[in-house]
Amino acid sequence: MINEVSNPVAYPQMRGKSGVSRADLLWAFALLEESRRESLAEILGFEQNTQTVSPDEHRTAPNRTEPEDRQGTDDSVEEEVIQSNETATPSHSATASYYRVISHHQDQTESQTETSELSLPDWFTQAAPTLLEECATRIPAIHRVKPLHTGLTAWPRVLTFLQRVLGDRVEGRQPDTVKLVKQAANVKTIRRIPHRQRQHWALQARLLIDINDDNFPYRYDFLHLRDRLLQARGNEGLAVQYCYDEPGGYIVHYQQQREIIEPWAKPAQNTSILILSDLGRHAQSRQTLYAWLAFGQMLNAQGFRATVLLPAAERQIDPRLLRFFDCVVWDRASCLKPVKGDYQAEHDPCDHADNIEQLLVSLFAGVRIDSGLLRAVRYGLLNGCDIGHETAIWRHAAVMSEGDEWGWQAASKPNYFTQAQSLIKALSPAQQQKLVELIGRYHAQYPDELYFEAMYNLKLLGLPLPEAVEAATEKFLQDMVRTYHAHADNSLLHAWVKRHLARHEAKPIRQKHDYWTALMAFAKKCDEQLGGASTSEWPGDLSDEEKKTARNFLNATQDSRVYQLRQSGQNLVLVPEKSEVVQADDDSQTDLLDAWSTHAIAGTILLTLRLTDTHIFHTHTDRQGRQTVVSLNLESSREHSFQFPATGQHTFQIGAERITVDVSAAQQRKADWMTFIGSGSEGMFAESKDAQNRVHRWFWHAPILINRQTLYPGFWYSEPQLANATFKPDWAGAAGRDEYGLHADAIIAGIRHRFRWIEPTSFMMGSPENETGHYDDEKQHRVMLTQGYWLAETACTQELWQAVMRDNPSNFKGEQLPVESVSWEDAQNFLRKLNNSHPQLQLRLPTEAEWENACRAGTTGAFNFDGELSLDKVNYRSTWEYEWNKRGEGSLQQTTEVKNKKYRPNAWGLYQMHGNVLEWCQDWFGKYPSQPVIDPQGPESGAVGVLRGGSWFNGGRNCRSAFRGSGDPSSRDGRIGFRLARGHELKSSRVLGTGQQPIGNRAGGARGGWTARW
């Protein structure tokens, strides 16, 4: 009927400017007189194709007609001027083609109109790694000297102490003449010649090392003492052990590089015991104190009195500890003898609070301070400070500490600026030079931006810097301002600038900071572009002069403009964003508004670009291998549109932005899960049909270039890519995209749990017969997943389970460890309780097909990573097959944290799909079909459920992507956990007709034992 009304080829544009599709147009033609059809088409924005195209020609792209106007270039390469749409000969097939950006990076080498403003400085483009020995490009040589760690006490004194504590008195070879004379004088029979006694290492000794989160800054001191002791004494008869949990509980020791965890055992008789610990004094925890008191009481009852070497001051030691331990203060001024417990605070003449503040203020210029720098400043400049003042810094309210490093709280640091200036003035020139040297050498080990910020902070305080350091610092800040000027939208650079500004926001500091106003101006501009408001407000005390300076910097950025690269019909169009049109001056606003209104209402957004250059260069290679450079000046071309041949990949450059576009006809672009692909006012879209004949529509979201190396991938999603589009589903607390794709965060019982969007796709499920480790039940077959779904990026953690269920059944305890020892029925109870309290979430277990598709992440091999299976990639048994009496060397033999940095996520951002814990799926276990299937749900009933992924206990064969485990739904095991999933919330666009009946709910079956291959 439609073909009788009008030839659809006559109107090749898929959708009019009003959003009306060509199908709607043709139905309208059926209701109108023929004389009125052309007027209606023009009103709706359709262009009539005046060429007569036969059906065969419609399917075959015509040869490209070369424009007549050509001129040579300096490189003897022909330059072709692209004509406007009114005069250009179509260079594409009449068949609908679609553009997709597949590569986008910044390339300065081929732009023929490259400007110095857009160019990155050499220090940025040629930046060396920030390791100390490779920083010669920027950090002056005076500070490229790795500092030696400053010990708490000189080693000779410590060695004498160790010989006394871990030693014994034995007879030497020299006769004891004094004793011999005394025996003779007393007329005693000399049956044996006495020998002089000398100090010697005891035959049996035990060293217990307690490293925890609170005393972590002193771990190097503990381990350094251990190593020197082993060198001096040897390891014969010396047991080195580490506290695993609370004292007197489990300990860790190493045997042939293997970690062994076992309960504390009573030492042999006459064993000397030395403990390296703070005895919980840094944490100030009553529970920890009582644990050590109980441990000391137990040792005393067994006939032992241990000596404890503490990195703590005598005033910090609880007197009750002295009843059970010989506590020795570990510091430079300490006599290394057990404290007597007679310390009285009221008789202490030292003002400890003042000393702590003085030590803190001396490091005002530091950005990242580790334990070595803190102690070097304490020993080198502040003789009145002791170990107690040093330990107090780590708990100070003005700092935030992590491991053995700390930094200033941005809000607290300005309060110490005046004190820091006073302290600097009180230092002698030699002390000032020493402070610059220490801060410089320690910060030279960090990324360059931290080093130069620390040097600039010293300058703000009025400290004289060495000439080379001052010059390098000034150059760095100048380059940083220039780079940020051109690339304020670079996410990493912008994040650093915001932190830098926050650390210098106080008025007294920024008035001395020559570059603060410039960076603040660009940060505010970038926040406005990104839609931010709260963090871009000017400080309330900004002076008129500062505001004027800031506006001058902002005005300097107006030479760049934000454009959108779109597909409009069969053309590639570059149009300014609407915000840029509104802000344009009167002379150019009319032209920009015309271009924007022509193409921005309809079409697919491919990329958003900030440009200062106005030329596009496209290198085209024809079939004979001849190259022509196609050039378009955006200022002189009214519509900024250009076309490519109907198929292939084409690379073009706009300023420093180098972009590769894939062009293909609809039938070439359409994946097998798609029933239709098209382009309209909401962008490129595809449709899928599920097993019930319901049609779902998906919209393409183009890749986004974040910085010079990072391209966020494109994806299909249920929400169209509009100017105000948001990826955040109603059930999510937050959403965004990263290098893995789209993610959304669900807030469950106050805990943030991240989900990854898995778009509609098709894949080969199972494994080929020639795959190493293949089982017969892994018959390979094609699966189409037509609806997309959300899958948690990690297995369910014990923290999340505990928050919902108020218990923890796991064998291996830890908030960030996966919950295990849960049955399929337990998981369903968890989901019921969770969904009742959070009805908007509607979470479930993934189907077996969804799980394997997510695990593979587009791969087809046995595993979803490159290279061989190893313990660096998977937490498993470290053997290929399971053998009950054999376990590979180096295996963890337990679960590990769900986001352990050792195990990288797959290409879709999902962690540990191989190993760690087996994961329940929603399906009953059943045979695979022989033919392709759509959205499989597994059998309607069964006896055992599906387990996937392998575990820490499994051999490598059972950790493959295709491996299928199974288990009784009521059984629990320390190897089994689960991962949460959620279906998409998109309603079907339409129903084509009666299809398959919905697959029934899971029904109870016979309960059997384990049938999984462990």
URWO-V453056 format. One record per residue. N is the residue number from 1. RES is the residue in one letter. SS is DSSP state (H for helix, E for strand, C for the rest). D_CENTER is the distance of its C-alpha to the mean C-alpha in Angstrom with 1 decimal. Layout:
n-><N;N>
res-><RES;RES>
ss-><SS;SS>
d_center-><D_CENTER;D_CENTER>
//
This chain:
n-><1;2;3;4;5;6;7;8;9;10;11;12;13;14;15;16;17;18;19;20;21;22;23;24;25;26;27;28;29;30;31;32;33;34;35;36;37;38;39;40;41;42;43;44;45;46;47;48;49;50;51;52;53;54;55;56;57;58;59;60;61;62;63;64;65;66;67;68;69;70;71;72;73;74;75;76;77;78;79;80;81;82;83;84;85;86;87;88;89;90;91;92;93;94;95;96;97;98;99;100;101;102;103;104;105;106;107;108;109;110;111;112;113;114;115;116;117;118;119;120;121;122;123;124;125;126;127;128;129;130;131;132;133;134;135;136;137;138;139;140;141;142;143;144;145;146;147;148;149;150;151;152;153;154;155;156;157;158;159;160;161;162;163;164;165;166;167;168;169;170;171;172;173;174;175;176;177;178;179;180;181;182;183;184;185;186;187;188;189;190;191;192;193;194;195;196;197;198;199;200;201;202;203;204;205;206;207;208;209;210;211;212;213;214;215;216;217;218;219;220;221;222;223;224;225;226;227;228;229;230;231;232;233;234;235;236;237;238;239;240;241;242;243;244;245;246;247;248;249;250;251;252;253;254;255;256;257;258;259;260;261;262;263;264;265;266;267;268;269;270;271;272;273;274;275;276;277;278;279;280;281;282;283;284;285;286;287;288;289;290;291;292;293;294;295;296;297;298;299;300;301;302;303;304;305;306;307;308;309;310;311;312;313;314;315;316;317;318;319;320;321;322;323;324;325;326;327;328;329;330;331;332;333;334;335;336;337;338;339;340;341;342;343;344;345;346;347;348;349;350;351;352;353;354;355;356;357;358;359;360;361;362;363;364;365;366;367;368;369;370;371;372;373;374;375;376;377;378;379;380;381;382;383;384;385;386;387;388;389;390;391;392;393;394;395;396;397;398;399;400;401;402;403;404;405;406;407;408;409;410;411;412;413;414;415;416;417;418;419;420;421;422;423;424;425;426;427;428;429;430;431;432;433;434;435;436;437;438;439;440;441;442;443;444;445;446;447;448;449;450;451;452;453;454;455;456;457;458;459;460;461;462;463;464;465;466;467;468;469;470;471;472;473;474;475;476;477;478;479;480;481;482;483;484;485;486;487;488;489;490;491;492;493;494;495;496;497;498;499;500;501;502;503;504;505;506;507;508;509;510;511;512;513;514;515;516;517;518;519;520;521;522;523;524;525;526;527;528;529;530;531;532;533;534;535;536;537;538;539;540;541;542;543;544;545;546;547;548;549;550;551;552;553;554;555;556;557;558;559;560;561;562;563;564;565;566;567;568;569;570;571;572;573;574;575;576;577;578;579;580;581;582;583;584;585;586;587;588;589;590;591;592;593;594;595;596;597;598;599;600;601;602;603;604;605;606;607;608;609;610;611;612;613;614;615;616;617;618;619;620;621;622;623;624;625;626;627;628;629;630;631;632;633;634;635;636;637;638;639;640;641;642;643;644;645;646;647;648;649;650;651;652;653;654;655;656;657;658;659;660;661;662;663;664;665;666;667;668;669;670;671;672;673;674;675;676;677;678;679;680;681;682;683;684;685;686;687;688;689;690;691;692;693;694;695;696;697;698;699;700;701;702;703;704;705;706;707;708;709;710;711;712;713;714;715;716;717;718;719;720;721;722;723;724;725;726;727;728;729;730;731;732;733;734;735;736;737;738;739;740;741;742;743;744;745;746;747;748;749;750;751;752;753;754;755;756;757;758;759;760;761;762;763;764;765;766;767;768;769;770;771;772;773;774;775;776;777;778;779;780;781;782;783;784;785;786;787;788;789;790;791;792;793;794;795;796;797;798;799;800;801;802;803;804;805;806;807;808;809;810;811;812;813;814;815;816;817;818;819;820;821;822;823;824;825;826;827;828;829;830;831;832;833;834;835;836;837;838;839;840;841;842;843;844;845;846;847;848;849;850;851;852;853;854;855;856;857;858;859;860;861;862;863;864;865;866;867;868;869;870;871;872;873;874;875;876;877;878;879;880;881;882;883;884;885;886;887;888;889;890;891;892;893;894;895;896;897;898;899;900;901;902;903;904;905;906;907;908;909;910;911;912;913;914;915;916;917;918;919;920;921;922;923;924;925;926;927;928;929;930;931;932;933;934;935;936;937;938;939;940;941;942;943;944;945;946;947;948;949;950;951;952;953;954;955;956;957;958;959;960;961;962;963;964;965;966;967;968;969;970;971;972;973;974;975;976;977;978;979;980;981;982;983;984;985;986;987;988;989;990;991;992;993;994;995;996;997;998;999;1000;1001;1002;1003;1004;1005;1006;1007;1008;1009;1010;1011;1012;1013;1014>
res-><M;I;N;E;V;S;N;P;V;A;Y;P;Q;M;R;G;K;S;G;V;S;R;A;D;L;L;W;A;F;A;L;L;E;E;S;R;R;E;S;L;A;E;I;L;G;F;E;Q;N;T;Q;T;V;S;P;D;E;H;R;T;A;P;N;R;T;E;P;E;D;R;Q;G;T;D;D;S;V;E;E;E;V;I;Q;S;N;E;T;A;T;P;S;H;S;A;T;A;S;Y;Y;R;V;I;S;H;H;Q;D;Q;T;E;S;Q;T;E;T;S;E;L;S;L;P;D;W;F;T;Q;A;A;P;T;L;L;E;E;C;A;T;R;I;P;A;I;H;R;V;K;P;L;H;T;G;L;T;A;W;P;R;V;L;T;F;L;Q;R;V;L;G;D;R;V;E;G;R;Q;P;D;T;V;K;L;V;K;Q;A;A;N;V;K;T;I;R;R;I;P;H;R;Q;R;Q;H;W;A;L;Q;A;R;L;L;I;D;I;N;D;D;N;F;P;Y;R;Y;D;F;L;H;L;R;D;R;L;L;Q;A;R;G;N;E;G;L;A;V;Q;Y;C;Y;D;E;P;G;G;Y;I;V;H;Y;Q;Q;Q;R;E;I;I;E;P;W;A;K;P;A;Q;N;T;S;I;L;I;L;S;D;L;G;R;H;A;Q;S;R;Q;T;L;Y;A;W;L;A;F;G;Q;M;L;N;A;Q;G;F;R;A;T;V;L;L;P;A;A;E;R;Q;I;D;P;R;L;L;R;F;F;D;C;V;V;W;D;R;A;S;C;L;K;P;V;K;G;D;Y;Q;A;E;H;D;P;C;D;H;A;D;N;I;E;Q;L;L;V;S;L;F;A;G;V;R;I;D;S;G;L;L;R;A;V;R;Y;G;L;L;N;G;C;D;I;G;H;E;T;A;I;W;R;H;A;A;V;M;S;E;G;D;E;W;G;W;Q;A;A;S;K;P;N;Y;F;T;Q;A;Q;S;L;I;K;A;L;S;P;A;Q;Q;Q;K;L;V;E;L;I;G;R;Y;H;A;Q;Y;P;D;E;L;Y;F;E;A;M;Y;N;L;K;L;L;G;L;P;L;P;E;A;V;E;A;A;T;E;K;F;L;Q;D;M;V;R;T;Y;H;A;H;A;D;N;S;L;L;H;A;W;V;K;R;H;L;A;R;H;E;A;K;P;I;R;Q;K;H;D;Y;W;T;A;L;M;A;F;A;K;K;C;D;E;Q;L;G;G;A;S;T;S;E;W;P;G;D;L;S;D;E;E;K;K;T;A;R;N;F;L;N;A;T;Q;D;S;R;V;Y;Q;L;R;Q;S;G;Q;N;L;V;L;V;P;E;K;S;E;V;V;Q;A;D;D;D;S;Q;T;D;L;L;D;A;W;S;T;H;A;I;A;G;T;I;L;L;T;L;R;L;T;D;T;H;I;F;H;T;H;T;D;R;Q;G;R;Q;T;V;V;S;L;N;L;E;S;S;R;E;H;S;F;Q;F;P;A;T;G;Q;H;T;F;Q;I;G;A;E;R;I;T;V;D;V;S;A;A;Q;Q;R;K;A;D;W;M;T;F;I;G;S;G;S;E;G;M;F;A;E;S;K;D;A;Q;N;R;V;H;R;W;F;W;H;A;P;I;L;I;N;R;Q;T;L;Y;P;G;F;W;Y;S;E;P;Q;L;A;N;A;T;F;K;P;D;W;A;G;A;A;G;R;D;E;Y;G;L;H;A;D;A;I;I;A;G;I;R;H;R;F;R;W;I;E;P;T;S;F;M;M;G;S;P;E;N;E;T;G;H;Y;D;D;E;K;Q;H;R;V;M;L;T;Q;G;Y;W;L;A;E;T;A;C;T;Q;E;L;W;Q;A;V;M;R;D;N;P;S;N;F;K;G;E;Q;L;P;V;E;S;V;S;W;E;D;A;Q;N;F;L;R;K;L;N;N;S;H;P;Q;L;Q;L;R;L;P;T;E;A;E;W;E;N;A;C;R;A;G;T;T;G;A;F;N;F;D;G;E;L;S;L;D;K;V;N;Y;R;S;T;W;E;Y;E;W;N;K;R;G;E;G;S;L;Q;Q;T;T;E;V;K;N;K;K;Y;R;P;N;A;W;G;L;Y;Q;M;H;G;N;V;L;E;W;C;Q;D;W;F;G;K;Y;P;S;Q;P;V;I;D;P;Q;G;P;E;S;G;A;V;G;V;L;R;G;G;S;W;F;N;G;G;R;N;C;R;S;A;F;R;G;S;G;D;P;S;S;R;D;G;R;I;G;F;R;L;A;R;G;H;E;L;K;S;S;R;V;L;G;T;G;Q;Q;P;I;G;N;R;A;G;G;A;R;G;G;W;T;A;R;W>
ss-><C;H;H;H;H;C;C;H;H;H;C;C;C;C;E;C;C;C;C;C;E;H;H;H;H;H;H;H;H;H;H;C;C;H;H;H;H;H;H;H;H;H;H;C;C;C;C;C;C;C;C;C;C;C;H;H;H;H;H;C;C;C;C;C;C;C;C;C;C;E;E;E;C;C;C;C;C;E;E;E;E;C;C;C;C;C;C;C;C;C;C;C;C;C;C;C;E;E;E;E;E;E;E;E;E;E;C;C;C;C;C;C;C;C;C;C;C;C;C;C;C;H;H;H;H;C;C;C;C;C;C;H;H;H;C;C;C;C;C;C;H;H;H;C;C;C;C;C;C;C;C;C;C;C;H;H;H;H;H;H;H;H;H;H;H;C;E;E;E;E;E;E;E;E;E;C;H;H;H;H;H;H;H;H;H;C;C;C;C;C;C;C;C;C;E;E;E;E;E;E;E;C;C;C;E;E;E;E;E;C;C;C;C;C;C;H;H;H;H;H;H;H;H;H;H;H;H;H;H;H;H;H;H;C;C;C;C;E;E;E;E;E;E;C;C;C;C;C;C;E;E;E;E;E;E;C;C;E;E;E;E;E;E;C;C;C;C;C;C;C;C;E;E;E;E;E;C;C;C;C;C;C;C;C;C;H;H;H;H;H;H;H;H;H;H;H;H;H;H;H;H;C;C;C;C;C;E;E;E;E;C;C;C;H;H;H;C;C;H;H;H;H;H;C;C;E;E;E;E;C;C;C;C;C;C;C;C;C;C;C;C;C;C;C;H;H;H;C;C;C;C;H;H;H;H;H;H;H;H;H;H;C;C;C;C;C;C;C;E;E;H;H;H;H;H;H;H;H;H;H;H;C;C;C;C;C;H;H;H;H;H;H;H;C;C;C;C;C;E;E;E;E;C;C;E;E;E;E;C;H;H;H;H;H;H;H;H;H;H;H;H;H;H;H;H;H;C;C;H;H;H;H;H;H;H;H;H;H;H;H;H;H;H;C;C;C;C;H;H;H;H;H;H;H;H;H;H;H;H;H;C;C;C;C;C;C;H;H;H;H;H;H;H;H;H;H;H;H;H;H;H;H;H;H;H;H;C;C;C;C;H;H;H;H;H;H;H;H;H;H;H;H;H;C;C;C;H;H;H;H;C;C;C;C;C;H;H;H;H;H;H;H;H;H;H;H;H;H;H;C;C;C;C;H;H;H;C;C;C;C;C;C;C;H;H;H;H;H;H;H;H;H;H;H;H;C;C;C;C;C;E;E;E;E;E;E;E;E;C;C;E;E;E;E;E;E;C;H;H;H;H;H;H;C;C;H;H;H;H;H;H;H;H;H;H;H;H;H;H;C;C;C;C;E;E;E;E;E;E;E;E;C;C;C;E;E;E;E;E;E;E;C;C;C;C;C;E;E;E;E;E;E;E;C;C;C;C;C;C;C;E;E;C;C;C;C;C;E;E;E;E;E;E;E;C;C;E;E;E;E;E;E;E;E;E;H;H;H;H;C;C;C;C;C;C;E;E;E;E;E;C;C;E;E;E;E;E;E;E;C;C;C;C;E;E;E;E;E;E;E;E;C;C;E;E;C;C;C;C;C;E;E;C;C;E;E;E;C;C;C;C;C;C;C;C;C;C;C;C;C;C;C;C;E;E;E;E;E;C;C;E;E;E;E;E;E;E;E;C;C;E;E;E;E;E;E;E;E;C;C;E;E;E;E;E;C;C;C;C;C;C;C;C;C;C;C;C;C;C;C;E;E;E;E;E;C;C;C;E;E;E;E;C;C;C;C;E;H;H;H;H;H;H;H;H;C;C;C;C;C;C;C;C;C;C;C;E;E;C;C;C;C;C;H;H;H;H;H;H;H;H;H;H;H;H;H;H;C;C;C;C;C;C;E;E;C;C;H;H;H;H;H;H;H;H;H;C;C;C;C;C;C;C;C;C;C;C;C;C;C;C;C;C;C;C;C;C;C;C;C;C;C;E;C;C;E;C;C;C;C;C;C;C;C;C;C;E;C;C;C;C;C;C;C;C;C;C;C;C;C;C;C;C;C;C;C;C;E;E;E;E;E;E;E;C;C;C;C;C;C;C;C;E;E;C;C;C;C;E;C;E;C;C;C;E;E;E;E;C;C;C;C;C;C;C;H;H;H;H;C;C;C;C;C;E;E;E;C;C;C;C;C;C;C;C;E;E;E;C;E;E;E;E;C;C;C;C;C;C;E;E;C;C;C;C;C;C;C;C;C;C;C;E;C;C;C;C;C;C;C;C;C;C;C>
d_center-><56.4;53.7;54.8;58.3;57.3;55.3;53.7;49.9;49.5;51.3;48.3;45.3;42.8;40.9;40.7;42.6;41.4;42.1;39.8;42.8;42.4;45.0;46.1;46.9;48.9;50.9;51.8;52.9;55.1;56.9;58.0;59.1;62.0;61.2;62.2;59.5;56.6;55.8;55.7;53.3;50.9;50.9;50.3;47.3;45.9;46.7;48.0;50.9;50.9;54.3;54.2;55.8;53.3;54.5;52.3;52.0;51.0;48.5;46.6;47.0;45.5;48.3;48.3;46.7;49.3;48.7;49.5;52.6;51.4;49.9;49.8;48.8;46.0;46.0;44.4;47.1;44.7;46.1;44.4;44.8;44.9;43.5;46.0;45.4;45.5;49.1;50.3;47.7;48.7;46.1;44.0;42.3;43.6;45.2;42.9;39.8;36.9;33.2;30.7;27.1;24.7;23.1;22.1;21.5;21.0;22.8;25.8;28.4;30.8;32.7;33.1;36.8;36.5;33.7;34.0;33.3;31.5;28.9;28.6;25.8;27.3;27.6;25.5;22.4;23.2;24.3;21.8;21.9;19.2;19.1;20.6;23.9;26.3;24.9;25.0;28.6;28.0;27.5;27.9;31.6;33.1;34.4;31.0;29.7;31.3;29.1;30.5;31.9;30.8;33.5;34.8;36.1;39.6;41.2;41.3;45.1;45.4;42.7;44.4;47.7;46.1;44.6;48.0;49.6;47.2;46.6;50.1;53.6;57.2;59.0;62.3;62.3;65.0;66.9;69.9;69.9;73.2;73.2;73.0;75.5;78.1;77.6;78.4;81.5;82.7;82.5;84.5;81.8;81.8;79.0;77.7;74.4;73.4;70.5;67.5;65.3;62.0;58.7;55.1;53.1;49.8;50.2;50.3;47.7;44.7;41.4;38.4;36.0;32.7;30.7;27.1;25.2;22.7;25.5;27.2;24.1;24.9;28.1;26.7;27.6;31.1;31.5;30.4;32.4;35.4;35.0;34.9;37.9;39.8;39.4;40.7;43.6;44.6;43.2;41.6;45.0;45.5;42.3;39.8;36.3;34.4;31.3;31.0;28.9;29.4;32.3;35.1;37.7;35.4;33.3;32.9;31.0;32.7;32.2;34.7;34.5;30.7;30.3;29.0;31.7;31.5;34.9;36.8;38.4;41.8;44.9;45.5;48.7;51.7;51.8;48.1;46.8;43.5;41.1;38.0;35.2;33.7;33.7;35.3;32.9;34.3;30.9;29.8;33.2;32.9;36.2;35.0;33.8;37.1;39.1;37.3;38.3;41.8;42.2;41.0;43.4;46.2;45.7;45.8;49.0;50.6;49.9;51.6;48.7;47.8;44.5;43.7;40.4;39.0;37.0;34.8;36.4;39.6;42.8;42.6;39.3;40.9;42.2;45.9;45.8;43.6;46.5;48.7;46.7;44.9;46.0;43.3;43.0;41.1;38.9;39.3;41.1;44.1;44.4;47.5;45.5;47.9;47.5;47.5;50.6;49.2;51.6;49.0;50.1;47.9;51.0;52.4;49.2;50.0;46.4;44.4;41.1;39.4;40.5;39.3;35.8;35.7;37.1;34.5;31.7;33.2;33.8;30.0;29.7;28.6;25.7;22.1;20.6;23.3;23.3;26.2;28.0;28.3;29.4;32.1;33.2;33.9;35.6;37.9;38.5;39.2;39.8;42.3;42.9;39.4;39.0;36.3;36.4;35.5;32.6;31.2;31.8;29.4;26.3;27.5;28.6;27.9;27.1;24.1;20.8;20.2;17.4;18.8;21.3;20.2;21.0;20.9;23.1;22.8;23.1;25.9;27.8;27.9;30.5;32.9;33.4;34.0;37.8;37.9;35.9;38.4;41.2;39.9;39.4;43.0;44.3;42.9;45.1;44.3;43.6;41.1;39.4;39.1;37.7;35.0;33.9;33.9;31.8;29.1;29.0;28.8;26.1;23.9;24.6;22.2;19.2;17.8;20.9;20.1;20.3;23.5;25.2;24.4;26.0;29.0;29.4;29.4;32.2;34.1;33.8;35.4;38.3;37.6;39.1;36.6;37.8;38.7;36.1;33.3;34.5;34.8;31.4;29.8;31.8;30.9;27.1;27.4;29.7;27.4;24.4;26.6;27.9;24.5;23.2;26.4;25.8;22.1;21.4;19.3;16.6;13.5;12.4;16.2;16.9;14.4;15.9;19.4;19.0;18.2;21.0;23.4;22.8;23.7;26.9;27.9;31.0;34.1;35.7;32.6;31.9;35.6;35.3;32.0;33.3;30.1;28.9;30.8;29.7;25.9;26.6;28.5;25.8;23.1;25.6;26.3;22.6;22.2;25.3;24.2;21.0;23.2;22.3;25.2;24.7;22.8;25.1;28.3;30.5;31.1;34.5;36.2;35.5;38.9;40.7;40.4;36.6;36.4;38.7;36.6;33.5;35.3;36.5;32.9;32.0;35.1;34.1;31.1;33.4;34.2;31.0;30.8;28.3;29.4;28.5;29.1;30.8;32.9;36.2;38.6;38.7;37.8;34.6;34.7;33.1;33.8;32.8;30.8;33.3;32.2;33.1;36.4;37.3;36.5;38.5;41.9;45.1;45.9;42.8;42.0;44.5;43.4;39.7;40.6;42.6;39.8;37.3;39.8;40.7;37.4;34.8;36.5;36.0;33.6;30.1;27.4;25.8;24.0;24.1;24.9;26.0;28.9;31.5;33.3;35.7;36.3;34.9;35.6;35.6;36.8;38.7;40.1;43.1;44.5;46.7;43.7;44.8;42.2;42.6;40.4;40.3;40.0;39.7;40.0;38.4;40.8;43.9;42.7;43.2;41.0;38.3;38.4;38.5;38.7;37.8;39.6;39.0;36.8;34.5;31.6;32.3;30.6;31.5;30.5;30.7;30.6;27.4;25.7;26.3;26.0;26.9;28.4;29.5;32.9;34.5;37.2;36.6;37.8;35.5;32.4;33.1;31.2;33.2;31.5;32.8;36.4;36.3;34.2;35.2;34.4;35.5;35.1;31.7;30.5;30.3;30.6;31.3;33.1;33.0;35.6;35.1;37.6;39.5;40.0;37.8;36.2;32.7;31.5;28.0;26.9;25.0;22.0;21.7;18.7;17.4;16.9;14.2;15.2;17.3;15.0;12.7;14.6;13.4;15.8;18.9;19.9;23.0;23.0;25.9;25.7;27.2;25.5;27.6;27.3;26.6;24.6;21.9;19.6;19.9;22.2;24.7;23.4;19.8;19.0;16.3;15.1;13.3;12.1;9.2;9.4;10.4;12.9;14.0;12.8;14.9;14.8;18.1;19.4;21.5;23.7;21.5;18.3;15.4;14.8;12.7;14.6;14.1;17.1;19.1;21.7;25.3;26.0;28.3;27.9;30.1;29.9;31.2;31.7;34.5;37.3;36.6;33.1;33.1;33.1;34.3;36.1;38.8;37.2;34.3;36.5;34.6;35.0;33.4;31.6;30.9;28.5;29.8;28.1;24.3;22.5;19.4;18.0;15.8;12.6;13.8;17.4;19.1;18.5;21.5;20.4;20.7;23.9;25.5;24.9;26.7;29.3;29.9;30.1;28.2;29.8;27.3;28.7;25.7;24.7;21.3;19.5;16.3;18.5;19.5;22.8;25.5;29.3;29.3;31.7;31.4;33.8;31.7;28.7;31.1;32.3;28.8;28.2;31.6;31.1;27.6;29.0;32.1;30.2;27.7;29.9;27.7;25.0;27.4;25.0;26.3;25.7;24.8;27.8;28.0;27.7;24.6;23.0;24.0;23.0;19.5;19.4;20.8;18.5;21.3;22.3;25.8;25.9;26.0;22.3;19.3;18.2;20.2;22.6;24.3;23.4;22.5;21.3;18.2;17.1;18.9;20.3;23.9;27.4;27.2;30.4;30.9;33.5;33.9;36.6;37.4;38.5;35.9;32.3;30.4;29.9;26.5;25.5;24.0;26.7;24.7;21.6;18.2;15.3;13.8;10.2;11.7;9.5;12.8;12.7;10.3;10.3;13.1;13.4;13.2;10.0;12.3;12.0;15.2;17.7;19.8;21.1;20.4;22.4;24.7;24.0;26.8;27.5;29.9;32.5;35.6;35.8;38.1;39.1;37.3;39.4;40.7;40.3;37.2;36.1;34.4;32.0;33.3;33.5;35.2;38.8;40.3;41.1;40.8;41.0;37.5;34.0;31.2;28.6;25.9;23.3;25.1;24.2;24.2;28.0;28.4;29.3;27.2;29.7;28.8;25.0;25.5;24.3;27.9;29.1;30.8;31.4;33.5;34.7;37.1;35.5;36.9;35.8;33.1;31.5;29.0;27.2;26.6;24.1;22.9;20.3;20.9;21.7;23.2;25.4;25.2;27.5;29.2;33.0;35.0;36.6;39.8;41.5;43.3;45.7;46.3;43.8;42.9;43.3;40.1;39.3;40.6;38.8;38.2;41.6;42.4;43.6;45.1;43.1;42.7;41.1;38.1;38.3;34.9;35.1;33.4>
//
